[in-house]
Amino acid sequence: MAKAGIIEEFVTPVIKHLERAEKQIVNLKSGDDKIKKKFEEINKMIKDKKTILTKRKEWEGNIIEKFGVVEQHIDNILEDKECNINGALEHILTALKEMVEKETTTEEPGEDKAQIPKYERGESSKTSATELEDSMPFVAKIIETLDPQFKNCLYCLSMFPEKSVIKRRLLVYWWIGLELVRAEWNNTAEQVGGRFFNDLVDKGILIPHKTREHNKVVDQCKVQPIIHKKLISSARRKGFILEEINDNFLKVCTIRGNELDVGAILNVNQMYLKSDVIRKSDIKNMAVMQVGQWKCVDCHHIEADKTDFLNEPVPNLKYLSLQNISRIPELPEPIGNSTSLMILDVRACHNLEKLPPKIKSWKNLTHLDVSMCYLLDHIPKGIGSLRNLEVFKGFVIGSSGNKKWCRLSDISGLSKLRKLSINIGRGSNVDDEDSSSLKHQRNLKSLTMTWGLDLEENKPVDQEQESKTMVPENPPLEQQEKTPIIIAPVNIFPPENLEKLDLICFPNAESPQWMTPTGLNKLKRLYIRGGNLAIVSNNNNLQGAWKVEILRLRFLKNFKIGWNDLHGIFPEVECIELLECDKITDFPLTDQGFWFKAKQEASPGNNSADETFIQ
């Protein structure tokens, strides 16, 4: 359908919707000429600018977001008695002016543009049945214009409740598990999925809910309300069958296409897992099992009474999440024997004590997350044979000489490993071979090292909650970062190609000898959180200057450095975060604790520094 036709199908219902709001409000506030004039201005702007809007190159990618904002504010005017009518109308005018001015004006360098207003966090759709029916043809056309691979990724979102806030990583893992995205050329499947996610955000189909302050990456999102409503019906027509399982708030999605016949299970709101929560027949063709926690808001702990359903073989299983489920001391044998498994997430399974001995079966595993499993004191030696492993979070350096336990040197042959996090506990055994085992990992770009914690520190405990969940007593992250154990090895040498280094609870006052600008000459992101570090040494500039662009310093009670000294050590830094670093008090930070380098082009004859404090 031509753009003009698509616009006509969508703009016309919005105009009708606006007319209903105008009639209702003007009748109630007959003496308010300002409100009447604003309605007239909005009507005129929409009707008179259709031609300009039709010419916009990015129209199809942004129309949903922009007019979704307009319609949301109109809904608020109609249905919310406490709505600020003037404010809502101003938001509508701002959005419309932005749409029009972007194509009708020439943007001068440095010109400030009004920001497109977004849906408020937690705000849900209030679209009535009549308006929804009017806009559905347009939404259907937008979905139909997407690439088939995009559409399949989009249909997965129909499983999540309308108001859900969904993590970027979760969606990408689903797409990988359902084989909707695959590795392409030099890009991993996760990178391809990340590109798809960004495109859906750019098209306005996904609404950013949380953006990482330090790098502006969208971390959490919501589905546009009108899109979500249409997705359910569209997904069914394309073979995505949605149903509830035993009224246990678990939904199953079976995808049936020309060659695709796999399924996915989502734990919508089940807090207690019992043996009958999922039928054996529902497991058979599952490729994705999201049994654990996935919510970003209103999240809750999950307790497993019985997990008999995990004892059933699942031959097509690609992605399994048991995140934040207690009372699972070990993984059932069928999971350990799974040869198809690609992603395993058992993060924060606080009772997990060991991984399956037959871990070698996970030949296709690319992602393994065992972080925050505090009772896990070692990793089976077979992990070194998983040649496809790309992301490993929670590797534990054991304190024993047990030959069945994996050592750091055992994973040196994992050539595809690009992200690794290591837990170094009290008495961890690190010999010379372990110390240098990571130096030649050319693809390893991100390394997190956490030193052992003193869990004997007193902390307030919610006794009632503890008795309900039966979770071992473990401190929150803030306390973990503040209570390090001094005796722990620090002689683990990272690879030269490393781009991100995250040190948590570093036990010494001075930075390790291997931490130099020349030894880590490609490092762009440096995070230091908690511990006793007081100084980052650059050996009196003999080692050159760091190329770090993002520096995050958190919970460093002994760390002290001046503003000029820091910039001397990190001259290329563009973003600095400080949180509870008591001895650093003179930095020009935002209320959120950040400083950003302004990227401005110096005008001729202007020799002033281009670094400016951005509030």
VEXDRENZA-295213 format. One line per 10 residues: their letters; for each residue x, y, z of C-alpha. Coordinates in pm, 1 decimal, decimal comma. Each point is the difference from the previous one (the first is absolute). Layout:
<bases>
A> X:Y:Z | ... $
</bases>
This chain:
<bases>
MAKAGIIEEF> 0,0:0,0:0,0 | 128,5:351,9:-81,4 | 112,2:216,8:288,2 | -282,2:243,4:-61,5 | -249,8:-283,5:32,4 | 156,0:-127,2:320,6 | 0,5:349,2:147,8 | -361,0:52,1:-98,6 | -101,0:-324,2:167,8 | 164,8:98,8:325,0 $
VTPVIKHLER> -30,8:379,8:7,5 | -373,3:-2,3:-64,1 | -84,4:-205,5:313,0 | 227,8:226,8:205,1 | -186,2:305,3:-129,0 | -333,6:-159,0:90,8 | 136,9:-86,7:340,4 | 116,2:359,6:45,6 | -340,4:134,9:-102,1 | -169,2:-212,0:266,5 $
AEKQIVNLKS> 242,9:133,1:261,2 | -52,0:358,0:-117,9 | -377,6:-27,9:16,0 | 11,7:-147,0:348,8 | 250,4:246,1:145,8 | -130,2:316,7:-170,0 | -350,5:-74,8:128,4 | 135,8:-37,0:352,8 | 221,5:306,8:-22,0 | -206,0:220,7:-229,9 $
GDDKIKKKFE> 161,0:318,4:125,9 | 361,6:-108,6:-50,2 | 102,6:149,2:-335,0 | 363,0:-113,0:38,7 | -95,5:-367,6:-0,2 | -229,9:49,5:-299,0 | 278,7:173,2:-195,3 | 243,9:-281,9:77,1 | -245,8:-259,6:-131,8 | -45,1:206,3:-315,9 $
EINKMIKDKK> 376,2:32,3:-44,5 | 50,5:-376,2:38,1 | -278,4:-79,6:-247,9 | 134,5:244,2:-253,7 | 355,9:-126,9:36,6 | -98,6:-362,4:-62,5 | -229,5:70,8:-295,2 | 220,7:258,2:-174,7 | 326,3:-192,9:23,2 | -96,6:-339,0:-142,9 $
TILTKRKEWE> 193,1:73,2:-316,6 | 315,3:87,1:191,0 | -33,8:-305,7:220,2 | -37,9:-219,5:-307,9 | 337,6:118,8:-129,8 | 185,7:-92,8:316,3 | 258,1:-268,3:-73,4 | -19,8:-148,1:347,1 | -377,9:14,9:23,7 | -77,4:-368,7:20,2 $
GNIIEKFGVV> 268,2:-54,2:260,6 | -114,9:276,7:233,3 | -372,4:52,0:-57,0 | -100,8:-257,3:261,2 | 200,1:165,2:273,1 | -92,4:357,9:-85,5 | -373,3:-51,0:-52,3 | -5,4:-252,3:284,0 | 109,9:286,5:225,4 | -273,1:224,8:-140,7 $
EQHIDNILED> -269,4:-262,0:45,3 | 116,8:-83,5:352,7 | -39,2:361,3:111,3 | -341,4:21,5:-164,0 | -101,1:-313,9:192,0 | 115,6:160,7:321,6 | -212,9:306,8:-71,2 | -307,2:-215,7:-64,2 | 32,3:-247,9:281,8 | 209,2:151,5:278,7 $
KECNINGALE> -199,6:248,2:206,4 | 314,9:127,3:168,7 | 186,1:51,0:-326,7 | 175,7:333,0:-53,5 | -178,6:94,2:-322,8 | 224,8:294,4:-84,0 | 307,9:-213,0:59,9 | -133,1:-284,6:-216,1 | -80,8:237,5:-284,7 | 347,6:154,4:21,1 $
HILTALKEMV> 154,5:-348,4:-26,7 | -209,2:-69,2:-310,5 | 102,6:329,6:-160,1 | 366,2:-66,6:77,4 | -14,9:-344,3:-161,4 | -176,4:127,9:-312,2 | 234,4:295,7:-40,8 | 299,3:-229,1:26,6 | -137,4:-227,6:-272,1 | -64,4:287,6:-236,2 $
EKETTTEEPG> 302,8:218,6:70,3 | 245,2:-284,0:-51,3 | -78,8:-2,0:-372,5 | -90,4:365,8:-53,8 | 298,8:166,8:166,1 | 374,6:-24,4:-42,0 | 164,4:-103,6:321,5 | 290,7:223,9:95,1 | 301,9:-149,3:179,4 | -54,1:-1,7:373,1 $
EDKAQIPKYE> -367,4:93,0:-35,1 | -207,9:-125,6:289,3 | -304,2:-199,8:-98,3 | -301,7:-67,2:215,4 | 2,2:-352,2:132,6 | -276,2:-231,1:-109,8 | -206,4:-80,6:307,5 | -14,2:-370,1:83,4 | -247,5:-218,3:185,3 | 53,0:29,4:371,9 $
RGESSKTSAT> 144,6:-303,3:173,9 | -271,3:-232,2:119,7 | -263,8:181,4:-206,2 | -238,8:-236,7:-175,1 | -217,7:35,6:-303,3 | -346,2:144,7:54,2 | -114,6:-41,2:-358,1 | -370,5:-73,7:-23,7 | -143,8:-268,3:-226,9 | -112,0:253,6:-262,8 $
ELEDSMPFVA> 336,5:172,7:-31,3 | 181,1:-333,7:4,2 | -211,7:-123,6:-288,7 | 76,2:317,1:-195,1 | 377,2:-35,1:38,9 | 31,3:-375,5:-51,7 | 16,0:10,5:-383,4 | 296,6:235,7:20,5 | 180,9:-214,9:256,4 | -58,5:-309,0:-214,3 $
KIIETLDPQF> 155,4:176,1:-299,3 | 304,2:101,4:204,5 | 51,3:-360,0:112,9 | -42,4:-131,1:-354,7 | 267,6:235,8:-132,6 | 261,4:-149,0:234,6 | 255,7:-252,3:-114,6 | -122,2:-358,8:72,4 | 280,5:-52,4:250,1 | -98,9:321,9:175,9 $
KNCLYCLSMF> -362,5:-111,3:14,4 | 84,9:-331,4:163,5 | 209,6:178,9:261,5 | -286,5:240,5:55,4 | -257,1:-277,5:45,3 | 194,9:-130,1:301,2 | -101,2:316,0:184,0 | -364,7:-102,5:-12,8 | 67,5:-246,2:284,8 | 87,0:271,1:248,6 $
PEKSVIKRRL> -279,3:190,1:178,1 | -76,9:341,5:-145,3 | 156,1:204,9:279,7 | 316,3:-208,9:21,0 | 341,2:160,3:18,2 | 237,4:-237,1:-179,3 | 377,4:-14,7:6,9 | 194,4:29,6:-320,7 | 208,0:-308,0:83,2 | -309,8:-209,7:68,1 $
LVYWWIGLEL> -151,4:71,5:-340,8 | 325,7:-73,7:-179,7 | 35,0:-330,8:186,8 | -355,1:-95,7:-98,8 | 71,2:73,5:-363,1 | 316,6:-207,5:14,1 | -180,3:-286,9:172,2 | -273,8:-1,9:-261,0 | 264,6:24,7:-272,6 | -151,1:319,7:-132,0 $
VRAEWNNTAE> 344,9:157,7:-2,6 | 326,3:-173,9:-79,1 | 364,5:94,2:-27,3 | 78,5:181,9:-324,4 | 348,5:46,9:-141,7 | 209,5:154,7:277,3 | -299,7:77,9:221,4 | -116,0:-230,9:277,4 | -368,0:-89,3:36,2 | -16,6:233,1:300,6 $
QVGGRFFNDL> 137,8:287,9:-203,9 | -250,5:-68,8:-279,7 | -281,9:-11,2:254,8 | 122,5:324,5:153,8 | -17,0:163,8:-341,6 | -356,7:-121,3:-43,3 | -90,6:139,3:341,2 | 146,4:340,1:-87,9 | -191,0:4,7:-328,7 | -329,6:-70,9:178,7 $
VDKGILIPHK> 74,4:289,6:235,7 | 90,5:227,9:-290,8 | -323,7:-89,8:-177,4 | -195,3:100,6:311,3 | -141,3:-349,7:53,9 | 186,3:-39,5:329,7 | -8,4:286,8:251,5 | 321,2:52,8:200,1 | -72,8:-42,8:371,3 | 350,9:15,6:143,8 $
TREHNKVVDQ> 315,5:126,0:-166,9 | 343,8:-54,7:149,0 | 118,9:341,2:106,4 | 368,8:-55,9:-76,6 | -28,7:-128,8:-357,8 | -359,2:88,1:-101,1 | -83,0:-359,3:-94,6 | -369,3:-91,4:33,6 | -4,1:-274,9:262,4 | -373,0:-45,6:59,5 $
CKVQPIIHKK> -302,7:59,6:-219,8 | -377,1:-25,2:-34,7 | -210,5:-79,4:-303,9 | -206,5:283,3:-144,8 | -355,1:-63,2:134,2 | -175,3:2,4:-337,1 | 269,3:-229,2:-141,6 | -40,8:-250,5:283,9 | -374,0:-26,3:-53,7 | 46,8:-74,7:-366,7 $
LISSARRKGF> 289,2:-240,4:54,3 | -214,5:-260,6:173,3 | -244,2:-37,0:-289,0 | 272,4:25,2:-264,1 | 214,1:-259,3:176,0 | -286,7:-248,4:8,1 | -57,6:36,1:-371,3 | 368,1:-70,4:-60,0 | -6,4:-321,7:201,3 | 99,0:131,8:342,0 $
ILEEINDNFL> -243,2:-179,2:230,0 | -40,6:152,1:345,7 | -160,7:-182,1:292,5 | 3,3:-16,8:377,6 | 119,1:-305,0:187,3 | -216,6:-120,2:289,6 | -81,2:353,6:112,4 | 347,7:21,5:146,8 | 79,6:326,4:-176,2 | 233,0:-183,6:-235,5 $
KVCTIRGNEL> -51,9:46,1:-371,4 | 120,9:-213,8:-283,7 | 73,9:128,4:-348,7 | 35,1:-255,5:-274,9 | 142,2:131,3:-324,9 | -95,7:-190,6:-310,3 | 130,5:99,6:-336,9 | 138,3:-168,6:-307,7 | 285,9:-159,2:188,3 | -30,4:144,7:349,9 $
DVGAILNVNQ> -195,1:-194,4:259,9 | 134,4:91,6:342,1 | -142,9:151,3:312,8 | 63,4:238,1:287,9 | -118,6:10,1:359,3 | -24,8:319,0:204,1 | -48,3:17,8:374,4 | -226,3:301,3:12,3 | -57,4:23,2:373,2 | 51,7:-339,1:164,8 $
MYLKSDVIRK> 179,3:38,8:334,2 | -14,4:-363,4:113,9 | 94,6:-273,2:-243,3 | -169,0:-333,6:65,3 | 24,7:-332,9:-174,8 | -319,4:53,5:-198,3 | 71,3:356,1:-108,3 | 97,6:-111,4:-351,3 | -129,8:-310,5:-173,8 | 247,9:-244,2:-148,5 $
SDIKNMAVMQ> -174,9:33,9:-333,7 | 77,0:373,0:0,9 | 371,5:-61,9:32,0 | 48,6:-221,5:-302,6 | 70,1:262,8:-267,7 | 119,9:282,7:218,4 | 294,3:202,6:-129,5 | -31,4:280,1:256,5 | -87,8:-47,3:367,4 | -17,1:325,8:196,5 $
VGQWKCVDCH> -83,5:-157,0:335,5 | 199,8:242,3:213,8 | -24,9:370,9:71,7 | -10,6:238,1:-296,5 | -189,8:307,1:119,6 | 170,8:335,3:32,9 | -267,0:148,1:227,0 | -215,1:-162,8:267,1 | 238,8:-293,8:-5,7 | -28,0:-271,5:259,9 $
HIEADKTDFL> 195,0:-297,0:124,9 | -100,1:-343,4:-131,8 | 5,1:-311,8:214,2 | 11,4:-351,7:-138,8 | -200,8:-255,2:192,8 | 51,3:-269,2:-261,1 | 149,7:25,5:-345,6 | -104,5:-334,2:-144,7 | -58,9:159,4:-337,3 | 375,0:62,7:-25,0 $
NEPVPNLKYL> 62,1:-373,3:24,3 | -154,7:-51,4:-341,5 | 231,8:-5,1:-304,8 | -47,0:306,1:-218,7 | 180,7:-81,1:-326,1 | -57,8:340,5:-163,0 | 83,2:216,4:302,6 | 220,9:294,9:-96,3 | -56,8:251,0:280,0 | -75,7:-75,8:365,8 $
SLQNISRIPE> -32,4:261,6:272,9 | -36,9:-94,4:366,8 | 110,4:342,3:119,0 | -73,5:86,9:362,5 | -161,7:-333,8:90,3 | 83,9:-140,1:343,3 | 6,0:-360,9:119,9 | 172,9:-140,9:-306,7 | 321,8:-155,4:139,6 | 99,2:-156,2:-332,4 $
LPEPIGNSTS> -118,0:-10,9:-358,0 | -193,4:-311,5:-103,5 | 179,7:-256,5:-213,5 | -194,6:69,5:-324,0 | 128,0:359,0:3,8 | 353,6:-122,6:53,3 | -36,6:-236,0:-294,8 | -151,4:258,0:-234,6 | 200,3:27,2:-321,2 | -217,7:270,3:-156,0 $
LMILDVRACH> 24,9:253,3:286,3 | 144,1:335,8:-110,4 | -80,6:234,1:289,7 | -24,4:-98,0:368,1 | -89,1:266,2:256,3 | 5,7:-111,7:365,1 | 97,5:340,6:137,4 | -87,3:48,2:368,1 | -107,3:-360,6:56,2 | 112,4:36,3:358,6 $
NLEKLPPKIK> -24,3:-368,7:91,0 | 187,4:-128,8:-304,2 | 303,5:-192,2:126,4 | 135,0:-166,2:-311,4 | -30,3:-26,3:-375,9 | -57,2:-330,5:-181,8 | 309,5:-223,3:-24,8 | -81,9:-69,7:-365,7 | 39,9:363,9:-90,8 | 194,2:-107,7:-309,6 $
SWKNLTHLDV> -335,3:-79,1:-163,2 | -67,6:372,2:-45,8 | 188,4:10,2:-329,6 | -221,6:276,4:-141,4 | 0,9:218,5:312,2 | 87,3:363,1:-75,9 | -119,4:173,7:320,9 | 32,9:-119,9:360,4 | -97,6:216,0:298,5 | 62,4:-145,0:347,6 $
SMCYLLDHIP> 67,0:335,5:168,6 | -139,9:64,0:349,7 | -17,9:-374,0:70,5 | 174,6:38,5:334,3 | 11,6:-370,1:92,8 | 171,9:-93,5:-324,6 | 364,3:-50,2:100,8 | 139,7:-144,0:-323,5 | -62,9:-57,8:-369,9 | 25,8:-351,0:-150,2 $
KGIGSLRNLE> 312,1:-55,8:-205,3 | -198,3:-83,6:-313,8 | -78,9:368,3:-56,4 | 331,2:28,6:-184,2 | -134,4:-215,9:-282,9 | -290,0:235,5:-85,4 | 162,3:152,0:-307,7 | -304,2:211,1:-94,6 | -20,8:183,6:332,0 | -8,3:377,4:-51,4 $
VFKGFVIGSS> -127,8:135,0:332,2 | 82,8:-151,1:339,3 | -116,3:182,0:313,3 | 91,1:-132,2:341,5 | 311,3:-211,3:-51,7 | 114,7:-108,6:347,6 | 368,9:-43,0:76,9 | -5,2:-280,0:255,2 | 224,6:-38,4:302,5 | 56,0:-372,9:-37,2 $
GNKKWCRLSD> 239,4:-202,2:-208,2 | -279,0:-233,6:-106,3 | 83,2:-120,4:-351,1 | -369,3:-3,4:-95,3 | -28,4:372,2:64,6 | 56,3:242,3:-283,3 | 296,9:235,2:25,6 | 39,3:331,2:-177,1 | 258,0:-155,8:-230,7 | -258,1:-257,7:-111,7 $
ISGLSKLRKL> -205,4:264,3:-181,0 | 294,9:150,6:-185,4 | -97,9:-202,2:-307,4 | -346,0:158,9:-28,8 | 89,1:210,7:-302,4 | -351,2:144,2:-46,7 | -25,7:131,5:355,6 | -61,0:375,4:-10,3 | -153,6:74,1:340,9 | 114,7:-153,1:329,6 $
SINIGRGSNV> -65,4:67,6:367,7 | 211,1:-165,9:270,4 | -60,5:-46,4:372,9 | 321,6:-15,0:204,1 | -77,0:-124,1:348,9 | 189,6:-43,1:324,7 | 296,9:-226,1:-64,2 | -60,7:-35,3:-372,7 | 278,6:-202,6:-156,9 | 162,4:196,9:-284,9 $
DDEDSSSLKH> 336,8:-125,6:-123,4 | 227,5:144,3:-269,0 | -177,8:-187,8:-278,1 | -337,8:135,8:114,0 | 136,4:352,8:31,1 | 101,5:22,0:-364,6 | -275,2:-218,9:-149,1 | -215,6:292,7:-117,5 | 279,9:202,6:-161,5 | -40,6:-168,9:-337,7 $
QRNLKSLTMT> -381,4:7,1:-14,3 | -22,2:224,3:-306,3 | -379,4:13,4:-15,3 | -48,3:75,6:371,1 | -123,4:361,0:7,5 | -173,9:26,0:338,7 | 139,6:-124,7:332,4 | -152,0:35,0:346,3 | 193,8:-114,1:307,3 | -165,5:-15,9:342,1 $
WGLDLEENKP> 208,7:-68,9:306,0 | -129,4:-201,6:294,7 | -249,0:143,2:248,5 | -17,2:-17,7:375,9 | -351,4:-131,0:41,5 | 27,9:10,4:377,4 | -61,6:374,8:0,6 | -320,6:87,2:182,1 | -286,9:135,7:-205,3 | -369,7:49,2:57,4 $
VDQEQESKTM> -200,3:-304,7:-103,4 | -368,8:-25,8:-66,4 | -64,5:-314,1:205,8 | -351,1:-50,4:-134,9 | 113,6:22,9:-360,5 | 298,8:-224,6:68,8 | -221,6:-270,7:145,5 | -228,9:14,2:-299,6 | 267,5:-22,6:-266,5 | 258,4:-213,3:181,8 $
VPENPPLEQQ> 277,4:192,5:-174,9 | 349,9:-3,3:157,1 | 92,9:327,2:163,5 | 200,3:204,9:-251,6 | 68,5:373,6:2,2 | -134,7:235,4:-267,8 | 238,8:124,3:-269,3 | 71,3:325,9:183,7 | 115,2:-191,7:307,4 | 194,1:-250,6:-207,2 $
EKTPIIIAPV> 194,6:286,8:-154,1 | 75,6:145,8:343,6 | 110,3:-315,5:184,4 | 294,3:-166,7:-176,6 | 226,4:-272,7:133,3 | 363,0:106,6:-5,7 | 159,2:-339,1:-66,8 | -66,6:-80,1:-365,1 | 220,9:-27,7:-312,4 | 10,7:293,4:-240,1 $
NIFPPENLEK> 257,9:-133,7:-246,3 | -238,5:-85,7:-285,2 | 120,9:160,0:-321,3 | -270,1:107,7:-247,9 | 49,7:-1,4:-378,4 | 136,3:307,4:-177,9 | -310,7:24,8:-220,8 | -228,9:55,0:298,1 | -251,9:282,5:-47,1 | -184,7:-12,6:332,7 $
LDLICFPNAE> 142,7:-74,4:346,0 | -217,0:-15,4:312,2 | 172,9:-42,7:337,8 | -230,5:-73,3:294,5 | 129,4:-0,7:359,4 | 364,4:29,0:-102,1 | 188,7:-74,7:323,8 | 318,5:209,3:-35,2 | 64,5:371,7:35,7 | 197,9:29,0:-324,6 $
SPQWMTPTGL> -108,6:-120,7:-339,7 | 158,0:-330,4:-114,4 | 326,5:4,4:-195,4 | -166,1:-126,0:-316,9 | -246,6:290,0:0,4 | 190,3:244,3:-223,9 | -91,6:208,9:-307,5 | 246,3:-188,5:-218,5 | -108,4:-340,4:126,3 | -366,6:86,6:-65,2 $
NKLKRLYIRG> 35,5:238,1:-291,3 | -346,1:-74,3:-143,4 | -191,7:42,3:324,8 | -298,0:234,9:-45,7 | -208,2:-70,0:312,4 | 140,3:-29,0:352,9 | -227,9:-70,3:295,8 | 133,2:-20,2:357,5 | -261,5:-85,4:259,3 | 70,6:-43,4:369,7 $
GNLAIVSNNN> 312,2:-121,3:172,5 | 312,7:167,5:134,0 | 140,8:158,6:-315,1 | 137,5:345,4:78,2 | 199,1:84,8:-312,2 | 25,4:-91,9:-369,9 | 369,6:17,2:-78,1 | 141,5:97,2:-337,0 | 363,3:-22,3:114,3 | 64,1:374,1:-36,7 $
NLQGAWKVEI> -126,4:-5,8:-359,2 | 268,7:-249,7:-102,7 | -277,1:-230,5:-119,0 | -174,3:268,4:-205,6 | -360,6:112,4:36,4 | -313,3:-209,7:18,1 | -242,6:-9,0:-292,0 | -296,0:-61,7:231,5 | -317,3:180,6:-110,3 | -241,6:-111,1:274,5 $
LRLRFLKNFK> 118,3:-3,4:362,7 | -231,9:-115,2:278,8 | 114,7:20,1:363,6 | -238,6:-128,2:267,3 | 24,9:-68,7:373,9 | 371,1:81,7:23,3 | 45,9:128,4:355,2 | 379,5:40,0:-31,6 | 27,4:126,0:-358,0 | 116,4:359,7:-29,4 $
IGWNDLHGIF> 91,5:196,6:-310,1 | -32,7:356,2:-123,7 | -194,9:108,5:-305,0 | 308,2:107,4:-197,7 | 200,3:-304,4:107,6 | -275,3:-232,9:-117,0 | -9,5:165,1:-341,4 | 376,0:-24,9:-16,9 | -19,4:-376,2:48,7 | -313,1:-42,3:-214,6 $
PEVECIELLE> 24,7:278,4:-262,7 | -251,0:-158,9:-238,5 | -275,7:-60,1:255,0 | -346,6:105,0:-119,7 | -216,0:-123,6:286,9 | 73,8:-24,2:373,5 | -227,1:-146,9:265,6 | 63,7:43,6:372,6 | -206,4:-163,9:272,3 | 88,4:1,6:369,3 $
CDKITDFPLT> 367,9:81,3:-48,2 | 29,9:199,8:322,1 | 342,2:152,6:-63,5 | -93,9:143,8:-340,3 | -208,3:311,1:51,5 | 96,1:259,8:-259,9 | -126,8:-157,6:-322,2 | -267,5:184,2:-205,3 | -263,4:-273,4:-17,2 | -365,6:-21,5:-91,3 $
DQGFWFKAKQ> -253,7:-88,6:266,5 | 35,9:-361,4:-114,2 | 375,6:8,0:63,7 | 120,9:28,6:-362,5 | 226,1:231,1:-194,7 | -5,0:5,9:-380,8 | 242,5:149,9:-245,0 | -177,3:236,4:-238,1 | 77,5:-70,5:-363,9 | 15,5:345,6:-148,2 $
EASPGNNSAD> 182,8:126,7:-304,0 | 221,0:290,4:97,8 | -64,7:311,8:-207,1 | 293,6:170,7:-184,1 | 221,7:187,5:240,3 | -154,9:-168,5:299,7 | 267,2:-190,4:191,4 | -212,0:-81,1:301,8 | -30,6:-359,7:110,3 | -287,3:-197,5:-147,6 $
ETFIQ> -77,7:-166,1:333,9 | -312,5:138,1:156,7 | -210,3:-105,4:292,9 | -331,3:-131,0:-128,6 | -270,2:16,9:266,9 $
</bases>
